[in-house]
Structures are given as C-alpha cells and as structure tokens.
Amino acid sequence: MEKIKTIVKKWGNSFGVILPKKVVDTQNLKEGIEITITIEPNKIMTVGDLIDFVKKHPLPKPKRNYKEILEEVDRDFWPEE
C-alpha cells in the first residue's frame, strides 16, 4: 500500500485523480483493475477522535506505578545522607 497526494480534477460531469507513474509501476496497476481509495480531505483530528483512538488502542499496563518510579528517582538522585 502506498500513500500519495494528488489533485482532484474535473473530467466532464465527473471528477478524477491521476496516479503517478511510480505508483502505477510499484503497485503493478493495469487498466480495468479495481482499487480502493481512502479519502481524507483536510482531515483535522478532534479531541473526540483522540479519545476514540485511545479506546481502540489502549496503552499496555505499566509494570510499576508512578509512585514506585518517583521513589527510585529520589533514591538515585537524592540519596539519604
């Protein structure tokens, strides 16, 4: 799969896009084959999009909690005298 930027152009009553030769060659595209195009014009991510993303892709649970990490940092950088 390749991601490219191209410009939509009017062709008669329709619109079309031109695929660069490099993409045509690397993807072995031929006339008449079916491809899928994902359209994201001026996509701006909202806070809601971020929340949905985090729900779908949760971070792994840490092995230690933040208090344990802070205590270790304290011991390493400010040892008791």
SVG drawing of the C-alpha trace seen along z (x, -y; Angstrom):
<svg xmlns="http://www.w3.org/2000/svg" viewBox="-22 -21 47 27">
<polyline fill="none" stroke="black" stroke-width="0.4" points="0.0,0.0 1.3,-3.5 0.2,-6.8 0.2,-9.6 -1.1,-13.2 -2.8,-14.1 -5.3,-16.7 -8.9,-16.0 -9.7,-17.3 -13.0,-17.7 -13.5,-15.3 -16.8,-16.0 -19.5,-15.6 -17.2,-13.6 -14.1,-14.1 -10.9,-12.0 -7.4,-11.7 -4.1,-11.0 -1.8,-8.3 1.9,-9.0 3.8,-6.5 5.9,-5.4 2.8,-4.2 1.4,-2.6 4.7,-0.7 5.3,0.3 1.8,1.4 1.6,3.2 -1.6,1.4 -3.3,2.2 -6.3,0.7 -9.5,2.2 -8.4,3.5 -10.3,2.4 -8.5,0.3 -9.7,-1.2 -9.1,-4.9 -9.4,-6.3 -10.5,-10.0 -9.3,-12.3 -9.7,-15.9 -8.3,-18.3 -8.7,-15.8 -8.4,-17.5 -8.2,-15.3 -10.6,-16.3 -10.4,-15.5 -13.2,-13.0 -11.1,-11.3 -8.2,-11.1 -10.4,-9.6 -11.8,-7.0 -8.3,-6.1 -7.1,-5.6 -10.2,-3.4 -9.3,-1.3 -5.6,-1.2 -5.1,-1.2 -1.6,-1.6 -0.1,1.5 -0.4,1.6 2.9,0.4 4.9,2.8 5.3,0.3 3.2,-2.6 4.3,-6.2 5.0,-6.3 7.5,-3.5 9.2,-5.2 9.4,-8.5 10.8,-6.8 13.5,-5.2 14.4,-8.5 14.6,-10.1 16.9,-7.3 19.1,-7.6 19.4,-11.4 18.9,-12.4 20.3,-9.6 19.9,-9.9 23.0,-11.0"/>
</svg>
